């Protein structure tokens, strides 16, 4: 599942995100969603989230769908 639909992303999910400074390289960071920061129902580059680690980025892949 990609991270372009806000309805698919919920706090507690394990996801891969791309951080702002990693957008050029495409390096992914894995973590657990703490907050959803994108307000619109979808975003072509991925929903912006804050991980429990405090890192902020756009979701590229949802790893676990169970909470």
C-alpha positions as CSV (number, residue, x, y, z in Angstrom):
1,X,0.0,0.0,0.0
2,X,1.4,3.4,-0.9
3,X,1.0,6.4,1.4
4,X,-1.0,8.7,-0.9
5,X,-4.4,8.4,0.8
6,X,-4.9,9.9,4.3
7,X,-7.6,7.3,5.1
8,X,-5.0,4.5,4.8
9,X,-2.6,6.1,7.4
10,X,-3.3,5.9,11.1
11,X,-1.2,6.4,14.2
12,X,0.5,3.2,15.3
13,X,1.2,1.9,11.8
14,X,4.7,1.0,10.7
15,X,5.7,2.9,7.6
16,X,8.6,3.9,5.4
17,X,8.9,7.7,4.9
18,X,11.3,9.9,2.9
19,X,12.7,12.8,4.9
20,X,13.0,16.2,3.3
21,X,16.8,16.0,3.2
22,X,16.6,12.5,1.6
23,X,14.2,13.4,-1.2
24,X,16.9,13.6,-3.8
25,X,18.5,10.2,-2.9
26,X,15.1,8.5,-2.1
27,X,16.5,7.0,1.1
28,X,13.7,5.7,3.3
29,X,13.4,5.8,7.0
30,X,11.2,3.2,8.9
31,X,9.2,4.1,11.9
32,X,5.8,4.2,13.7
33,X,3.3,7.0,12.9
34,X,2.6,9.3,15.7
35,X,0.7,12.2,14.0
36,X,-0.7,12.9,10.5
37,X,0.3,16.3,9.3
38,X,-1.3,16.4,5.9
39,X,-4.9,17.6,6.1
40,X,-6.1,16.9,2.6
41,X,-7.6,13.4,1.8
42,X,-4.7,12.6,-0.5
43,X,-1.4,13.8,-1.7
44,X,0.6,12.7,-4.8
45,X,3.9,12.6,-3.0
46,X,2.6,10.9,0.1
47,X,0.9,11.9,3.3
48,X,3.2,13.9,5.6
49,X,3.5,12.3,9.1
50,X,5.5,12.6,12.3
51,X,7.0,9.4,13.6
52,X,7.3,8.5,17.3
53,X,11.0,9.3,16.9
54,X,10.1,12.9,16.0
55,X,11.2,12.7,12.4
56,X,8.8,14.2,9.7
57,X,8.5,13.0,6.2
58,X,6.1,11.7,3.5
59,X,4.9,8.1,3.6
60,X,6.1,6.0,0.7
61,X,5.1,2.6,1.9
62,X,2.9,1.1,4.6
63,X,4.7,-1.8,6.2
64,X,2.2,-3.2,8.8
65,X,-1.5,-2.6,8.5
66,X,-2.4,-4.0,11.9
67,X,-2.4,-1.7,15.0
